[in-house]
Amino acid sequence: MDISAGVYDKSCLIDVLGQIVEVKPLGDISFNGKTLSKLDVEFRDALSSKLSCTLWGDYAKLFWEESIKYAASKTVCLLRFVVAKLYRGEWTITNSFDATQFLFNPTIPEVARFNTLLPADDLTLTIVENSHTNLTPRVPLYEEFFLLNKKKTIYDIVNSAEEYQCVTVGIIDSIDESSWYYIICLGCKQTVQPYPANGDVPIFDCVKCGRISGLSGDSDLGDR
């Protein structure tokens, strides 16, 4: 598959095999009041095409520690179950929560063949800087939304007893097109929510006082 051209199944995690060209400084980014490690790595393939990789959290720390052992050597890395994304017009890869794995110079036939296809040059793994630095840029929106936040179902969110930032996916059940008014409880003046029912008359639930009523002549609910 050709990642740089976006030719792959985007619904699946992918494996990437490449020579490590450069490892940028390991840094920290503030995210949701916590400190998160970030590491940028550059790979190349047998045609010398470059591919950027960003690792987060413990993956960044582990990759940094391992790359130091292979500094100034010709090092091939196999990354399994990574996410490919288009960022600022270029394709990059990043780890996917706890699913991603990486192996340095694994002794497998695919790596042995890959080594024979690499250019016959002196390009080795370069460590740009081996000191821990603090980074000021914000986390890119893609990483913040799809990679760093917890994935929760609507059921998890409704029944949770704690506060957290998360991502959820749902199917739109209905759209209220009457934006010029909203329904309130006449007793406590709070906005009400639709109550699930199979009848023809819509029923509403007041979150504050707990009353469940339909819209009728003697209802405690009205339009506003």
Number of C-alpha atoms within 10 A of each C-alpha: 10 7 18 16 10 14 9 14 11 11 7 11 16 18 15 19 19 23 27 27 23 20 23 17 20 25 20 20 20 15 14 11 7 8 13 17 21 23 21 18 23 19 22 18 20 15 9 12 10 18 21 16 19 17 23 24 17 14 22 20 17 12 19 22 13 12 21 14 9 18 16 15 15 17 20 25 18 18 19 18 19 22 21 24 18 14 11 7 7 13 17 19 21 23 25 21 18 9 10 18 14 19 14 16 16 14 9 8 9 11 18 13 10 15 19 10 12 15 12 8 7 9 15 17 22 20 18 11 11 13 9 11 13 15 14 10 9 10 15 9 10 12 16 16 16 15 17 20 17 15 15 13 13 13 9 11 15 8 8 10 8 6 7 10 11 15 16 15 9 7 5 6 5 6 6 6 7 7 6 6 9 12 17 20 25 15 13 12 13 15 16 20 15 14 14 10 10 8 7 6 11 14 19 22 20 22 13 13 11 9 14 18 19 17 15 12 8 9 12 16 27 17 10 10
